[in-house]
Amino acid sequence: MSFDSLLEQTRQALHDVLPETIEITDIELEGPHIVLYTKQLDSFLSGGDYLRQIAQRLRRRVLVRSDPASLIDPKEAEKSIRETIPAEAEISGLFFEPETGEVAIEAANPGAAIGRQGATLNELKRKIGWVPTVVRTPPIPSKTVEEVRIHLRNVFEDRRSFLKKVGIRIARDRLPDKIWARNTALGGYREVGRSSHLLSTQNSKVLIDCGIDPGSDRTPFFNAPELLPLDSLDAVVITHAHLDHCGLVPTLLKYGYKGPIYATAPSRDLMALMLLDAIKVTSQEARKGLYDSSHVRDLIARTIPLRWGETTDIAPDLRLTLHNAGHILGSSICHFHIGDGDYNLAYSGDIKFERSWLFNPATNRFPRLETLILESTYGGFRDLQPSRQQATAEFSQLVAKVLARGGKLVVPVFAVGRSQEVMLVLEQEMREGRIPKMPVYLDGMIFEATAIHTAYPEYLNSQLRTQIFQQGDNPFLSDIFHRVDSSQMRYGLLDEKDPCIVLATSGMMSGGPVMEYFRAWAPEEKNGLLFVGYQAEGTFGRRLQRGIGEATLMDGGRQVNVPVRLEIATIEGFSGHSDRVQLMNYVATLDPRPRQIILNHGEESKSIDLSTSLHKRFNLETRAPYNLEAVRML
């Protein structure tokens, strides 16, 4: 459907559905959405199911907003908001979004801000024209979330123009040929790292993930002819914010990609945090980076955030729905609907099919599903992980043992996901007396990543949400946790005589502050190092797991040899990946069951093993392709 024909269909639908008393002053395309502007917003929203009827006729997501002419100046609006909302609401911030005509009101007591049956918000709407929404003030303020909001306001006009171009591109006519679809493996097949997949049809090209390889300098196969030129891509979709899935997205922008990036809002904010930190680490190590901070800012401006369960057109023949993957905050399974009911496939990304301390288990129900592209990190026959309860008990025993002998324990963690779970376990075990209460130091991005978790409570599991926001018991704010916020504080900790626990990045010991603690504490047998996350092939963490007696490290630009005498242990039960049993159970409970499963994100032996087992047990067509192989699905 062309842009002009879509506008004509929209006008006809408005004529058929809306009464004459409601005037639509403008119609715009905004990325995947059709946006209607009106000066009678209240009448539109309260007059029945107008929006649903219009959306059903157009088979597209439709948004309705106040005509910009009816919005008063933000400074005047802020004054009116503060005069109207009672003081007991405790407003902590106001965030105007000209793009949507909404104003987000952060309040410690949301109920007081909303008023009885929404009376306060309705009064505000009539006074200021802006649509007020109330969100609870995050328990831990996030600098990243605030800076993302500020940047989006600063680039409002450019972003508006960009979204219109995206909408026009999505609305272009389809080719009349019979539809086909294929997946090209660009990275992360028969290996862990540099995850990247290209979904192609005769009309569209979409890149899913674009990550680094934590164990080497290898990138996805950017020179694959079907990927080039980069601006021929309709969209980039990101499953989650770990760098092995998103670490090279800014490089796409640097070398010519001009289109949208789809992800959840927490994934967008975590990406900004992780990518900017990667630039910092690269600079400190005197290496040349593949991108700079301007490309990260561009990524933020080009990201179109989607909620779980929200179906969106992203190309003429592709619709995308994100679902909970249970891996880290905002992580998603990407479900694609191709054509007009022709084919459906899902990319799992990294999944956890178990309720964890932070998240609900990965979604296993879809409207339709013909092909699943599934991770196989722990897909080997012997890849069995203990339960969370067993892992907690083992963790407590090891921590208590190291501390009892007067040692210091360093836990390499990914800033996002594992660090928050370890924090929850430490807080619980110390509170209940199974570990002696003592300082737990957080070094790297951990504290800021934790703040972002509290900014998006709807992505946490219901038990943790209730504990934090209804019971007022926030384990992340326990007095045992201390943020390492300067190099001076870190150097002081390195010489600390008393036992303590340090959680530090990076999780695979490929750089970051964890290396400082390791270099200082490795020579002493009383100290300990505890791995709670996957260590990819080629990383320093994997070498330590295999056992090395001495490590060659950099210290102030010179090489030093460090004897490795501290106790090294690994606890698998904290992983954000499903183990072999969970992966098999995930496929067993999928509704509907796909006809084909393609394995990726696993070492070669594990991908092949899981592929064979799934075929034998479920009589499915299974594949474990090599990188650069293309699998036709339709």
N, C-alpha and C positions, 0 to 999 in steps of 0.2 A: 504494500500500500504506500503510495507516495505521500509526501508532506501535504500537498494541496488537497488530495482526496481525503486524508485524515481530518483536515480542518473542516472540510465540507460535511463529512459524516458527523463531526462533533457539533457543528451548528444545527444540523437536522435533529440530532438527539436532544439538544437543548430546547429546540422549538417544540418537540413532541412531549417533553417531560415537564418543563418548568412553566409555572403560571406567569402571566404577563407582569405581575407585580415584582418579579425578580429579574433584574437586568444584569446581564453578563457584560462587563465593560471591556474585557480582554480575554483572549485565549492564547496560551503559550505552551510550547513544548519545553520541558525541563528534564533533560536526560530521558529516563524511561517513562516519565509522567506527563499527563496532560493537566495543565493548571488553569483553572477558571478563576477570574477575578470579579468580585461583585461588591457593591456598596450595601447590599442587603444580606450580609453574611448570616445574621441571626435567623432571618426568615428562611434562608436556604437550608441551614442546618436543623432548624426546628420544625420545618414544614412537612416532614415525612422522609421517605427514603429516596429522595431525588438523586443523591450521589450514587447510591447503589444501582438505581435504574440506568443512569447514564453510563456507569462503568460497565454494566452488563451488555449494553448495546454496543459499546465501542470495543469491548474485550480488552480493556486497558485500565491501568490504575489511574484514577482521576483524583486530583486534589482541588480544594476550593479555598480561596483566601480573600481577605479584605482587599479592596481596591487600594493601591498605595496612597491615593488622594485622601482616603478616609483615616489614615494613620497620623496621629499627631507626632510632633518632634519627640525623639527619645528622651530628651532631658525633661520636657514637660510631662511625658508619660511616667518617667521615674518618680517625679514629684507626686503625681496623682496616685501611683501605686503605693507609695509609702504613707500617704495620707489615708488611703482607703483600707489597707490591710492593718489589722490591729497589731500592736507592739508585741503581744505574746507569741505571734508567729515567728518572731526572731529571723527576719530576712537577712541572709548572709551574702546574697549576690543577685544581680539582675543581668540577664544576657539577652539583648535584643538581636533578633535574626531577621534583617530586612529581606533576606532571600525567601523566607516563608511567611513573614508578617506576624511572627510569634515572639513572645517574650517569655523566657524561662525564669521563674522566680524560685530561687533556692531559699528554703526556710527550714529552721530546726523543727518547727511544729506545722507540718503541711495542712493538717485539719483546720487550724486557726486561719490559715491563709485562704483556704478554699471557701470556708463559710458553710453555714447550714444549707444542705442540698445545693451547694455551688453558688449560693447567692452572692458572695463577695466577688467571685470571678465574673459572674454575669454582669454585675454592676461595673466592674473594671472594663469589661469588653465594650460596654456602651460608652464609657467615658473616653477611652484612649484609641479605640479602633483595633489595636493589636490584640491578638488572641493569647491570653495568658495561660501558661501551664505551670503547675507547681511541682517541684521535685524536692526531695529531702536533702538537706545539706550533707555532703559527704563527711563522714567522721574524720577522715584525713584529707586535708586539702591537697589537690594535685596540681603541681606547676605545669605539667604537660597538658592536662585537660584545659586549663585556663589559657595557655599559649595557643593551643589549637583553635579554641573559640575566637581568640583575638585575631589570629591570622585569617580565619574564614571571614570575619567581619571586614578586615582590611582589603581583602581581594573580592569583595562582594560583586562589584560590577563585572570584573573579569570572569568570575565564576558563573555569573548569570549568562554571559555571552557563550561561555564554554558549554554549559548545560543545554542551551538552545541548539548548538551545533550537534551535540550528542543526540538530542531528540530527533533532529532532521535525518541524521545518519541511520538511526534505528528505523525510521519510518520509510526508508527507501524501498522501491519495488523489489520483489523477489524475482530471481531468474525462473523461467518457466520449466526448466529441466526437472526430471525426477530427482527427489531429494536423496542425498547420501550423507553419511557422517563417518568420520574416522578420528582416532586418537593417535597422535604422534608423540613418542617418548623422547623428550628433550633433556631429561635429567632425572636422577633418582630411581632408575630402574636397575634392578640387581645391584643396588648400592643404597647407602643412606647418605643423603646430602644432595644439594643442588636440585631439589625437586622442581620439576617443570613439565607441563603437559600442554599440548596444542590440540584443541578441539576444532575441527574443520568441517564445514558443510559446503555445498556449492554456492552458498550465499554469504557465509560468515566465517570468521576466524577469531577464536577466543583463547587466550593464554591463561592457564590455571597455575598459579604459583610461579615464582622465579627466585630460587634460593641459592645461597652459597654452599660450598662444600667445606664443612668445618675442619676437615683433616687435610686440606690441600688448597691450592689456588684455582682449582678447576671450576668452571662456570657451566651453566646449561649450554646446549649447542645453539648459540645465537646465530651461527652461520648456516643453519639448516635452511635450504632454499624456500621451503614452504612457510617459514616464519617471516622472511624478508619481502618487502621492506617493512620495518616495524610499524609504520603508520597504516599498514593495511590491516592491522588488528582492529577488531571492533571493540574489544574489551580485554582487561586483565582482571581476573578474579583471584582473591587471596583467601586461602582457607584459614590461616592464622598467622600470628606475628613472630614466630620463631624465625631466625635468620636463614635457616636452611630451606625456608619456604618463601621468604619475602626479601632476603638480603640484597638482591640485585634489581629490585623494581626501580629504584632511582636511576640505575644505569640505562634501563629502557628509555626513560624520559630524556636522559642526556643524549642518547643516540637516535632520537627521532620519533619515539612514540608520543602521540598527542591526544590519545583517547582517555576514556574513564577507567577508574579502578574501583571495583566493587568489593566491599568487605563489611563486617559489622563495625559499629562505631568504636567499641573497645579495641578491636583489632587495628583500626586506623590510629588510635592514640598510642597503643603499644608499639606499633610499627615506627611511629615518629620517635618514641623514646629509644627503641633498640637501634634504629639506623643512625641517629645522631650520636649515640654512644659508640657505635662502630667507627664513625669518623674520628671521634676523640681517641679511641684506642689505636687506630691506624697512625694518627699523627704522633702519638706518644712513642710509637715504635719506629718512627722515622721512615714509614713506608708510604708510598704514593697510593692514594685512594682511588677507587673507580668512580666516585661521585663526590659531590660536596653538599653542604647544607642547603644550598639553593634548590637542589633537585629533591631534597626531602620536603621542603616547603611546597614545591610544585606537586609532589605526591599528595600532600594533605589537601591542596586545593582541587585536585582532580578525583579525589575519592568520593564516591557516592555511597553513603552508609545504608545498609539494609538491615532490617530486623529479621530474626528467625521467623520463618513461616510466611514471609512477605514475598509473593511472586511478582517478578518484574521482567518486562521485556528488555533485553540487552542487545539484540540484533534482530534483523527482519524475521528470522526463523528460530530464534532461541529465547526461551524464558528461563529465568534463574530463580531458584528458591534456596535459601540457606537454612540449615537445620543444625541443632546442637551436636557437636562432636565429642564433648566431654573431656577434651584434652587440656586446653588452657582457656583463660578468659576470652570469650568471643569466638572461640574456634568453631569452625563450621564444616559440615558436609555440604557439598555443592551439588544440587540436583538440577539437571538441565532437561527441559521439555523441548524437543526438536520438532519443528514444523507444526502442523495442525494435528497433534496426536500421533505423529509418525513414529517417534522413538523417545525413550527416556533413559538417562544414565545419571550416575552419581559418582563424584570423586570423594572418597572418604576423608582425604587429608590424613591427619593423625587422629586416631580415635581412642577413647577409653569407654568400654562397654561395662561399666561398673560405677555405682555411685561412689564418688570420692569425697574427701573432706570439703571440697570446694564446689563440685559440680554434679549435676545429674548425669546419668549414663547417656551415651550417644543414641540419637534417634535411630530407630530401626523400622519405622513405618513410613511409607511413601505412597502417593496416589498411584503411581506406576513406576516400574523399574525393569528395564531390559538388560542393562549392563552396569556392573559396579566395578570401579577401580579402587582397589583396597590396599591399605598399607600392610606390610608383613615384617615390621621391625622385629617382633618376637614371634615369628611364624614357624620357627624350627620345632621339631618334635619334642625337644627337651626344654623348650622355653616356657617354663611354668613359674609363675610368680606367687609369692605368699599373699594372703589376704592383707587388707589394710591393718587389721587387728594384729596379725602375726608380725607384720613389718614394724608396727608401733612397739610391740614387746621387744623385738630384736634390737630396734633402734635404742630403746631405753637402756637395755642391758649394756650395749657397747658404749654409750655415752657415759653411763655410771662407772664403767670399768676404767675408762680413760681419765675421768675426773678424779676417781678414787686414788689413782697413783700420782696425782698432782700434775697431770698433763693438760695440754690444750688441744682442742678438737677443731679442725677446719672442715667445713662441709662445702665442697664446690656445688653450686646450684645455678640453674637457669633463673634469671631474674624474674621470669614470668612462669607461674605454675608451681614448680617444685619448691621454690623458696617459701611461698605462702603456705603450702601444705606442711612443710617442716616447721614453720613458725607455729601453726595450729597445734601440731603434735607436741612441740616443746612446751608451749604454754599449758596444755592439758596435763602433761606428765609432771611438770614442776608444780602446778597447782594441786595435783593429787598426790604429790610426795614421792613419786617413783624415781624422779631425778632431783638431786639437790638443787635448790633455787640459786641461780647465779646469773651473771650478765650474759646475754646473747647479743653479739654485735653483728650488724647488718652492713655489709660493705659492697659497693657497686650500685646498681640501679634498683636494688631490692625494695627499699623504702618507697621510692616513687612508683614502682610497679604495684606495690601493695595499695598505695593511695588510689591508683586508677581502678583497682578492684572495687574499692568502696564507692567509687563514682558511678559504677554500673551494677547496683545490687540485683537488678532483674536477671543478670546472667549467672548469679550464684545459686546454689541449691537452696531449697526452701528452708531447711533447718538452719543454715548459716544466716540467711536473711532475717529470719525470726529472732535469732539470738542477738544479732547486731542492732536491728532497727526497731524491734518491738520490746525485747527484754532489756535493751540498753547495755548488753554485755559484749563488748568488742574485744576479742582475744588479740587482735592486731595492736591494740593500744596498751597491752600489758606492760608494766614497769620493768619487766625483764629485758625488753628489747631496747637497744641503743643504736642509733644511726651513726656510722662512721662518716663524718661529713667533711673531713680534711685529711691531707697527707700527714699533718702533724699528729692527729689522733691515731692514724694507722701506725706510724712509726712508734708511738707510745705503746700500742698494743703488741707490737712485735717483740718488745723488750719486757712485756708484762710477766711477772713471776707467778702470779696466782692462776689457778685453772680458770678457763673460760671457753666459750663456744663462739665460733665465727662462721657465719654464712656469707660466702663471697662468690662473686662471678669471676670467670665464666664457668658454666657447668661442665664443659669438657676440657677445662684447663688449657684452652687455646690462647690465653692471654688474660688481661684484667687483674684486679687486685688479689685474686686468690693465689697468684703466683708469688706475690710478696710474702704471704703467710707460709706458703709451702717452702720457699727458699730459707726462711728463718727457722722454721720448726722441724723440717725434715730430718736433720741430723740427730734428733733426740728420740730415743726409743719410747719414752713415756708419752709422747704426743700421738695424736691419731688423725687420720684423714678418712672421711667417710663419703663414698659415692652413693648418691640416691637417684641418679639419672643415667640415661643411656650414654655410653662412650663410643663414639663412632670410630671406625677403622682409620688409623693414621693420626689420631689425636694423641696428645700427651697423656690424657686421662686413660686411654686404652693401654698405652705402654706401661703406666703405673699399675694398672690392674693385672697385667701379665707378669709383673715383678721385675724391677730393675734395681740394681744396687747403687747406682750413681746416675745423677742427671746433670746434663750440661745446660746451664741457663744463662740468660743475659742479666747483668747487674750494672746499671749505669753505663751502658755502651760496651761493656767488656764481658767476655765469657768467663763463667765460674763453674767449677765442678762441685756439686752438692751431693754428699752421701745421703742415701735414702734409708733411714733407720726407723722412722715412725711407723706405727701400725696402720696398714691400709685395709679397709673393708668395704664391701659393697652390699647394699640392701636393695633388692629389686622391687619390693612391694610399693615403693613410692612412685613408680614410673607412671607417666601420663599416657603410655601406650598400652593397648590391650595385649595380654599374653596369648599363647597358643589356644588355650581353652576358651578364653573370651572371644577371640577371633572366630573360632569354629561356632561358638554359641551365637555370635552376632549373625552369621550367615544362616544358621539354623532357624533363627527367629525373625529373619527379614520378612516383611510383609509389604508387597509381594516378593517372592523369591525371584532373583534375576535369572536370565538364561545364560549369562556369561559373566565371569569375574576375571579381571586383569589385575595382577599383583605388581606392586611397586614398593618403594621405600623399605627395602630390606636387603641384607647381604644375599649374594647369589644363592647360597645353599638354602637359606630360609625361605626366599621367594619360591624356589622350585619345590621345596618340601611342602609348603602350604598349598601351592597350586595343585600338586599331586593329591594331597589329602582331601581337598575340597572336591576335586573331580570324583574321587573314589566314593566319598561319603554321600554326596548330594547329586551325583550324575550330572554335573554342570560342565559346560565348556569353560576351561580355565587356561590362562596363559601367564607366563612370566617373561615378557619381552625384554630385549636388550634396548639400551639407549639408541635412538634414531630409527627404531622400528615403528611402523605405522600399522594400526589394527583397524580395518574397516568394520564398522558396527551396523551400518544400514546401507 
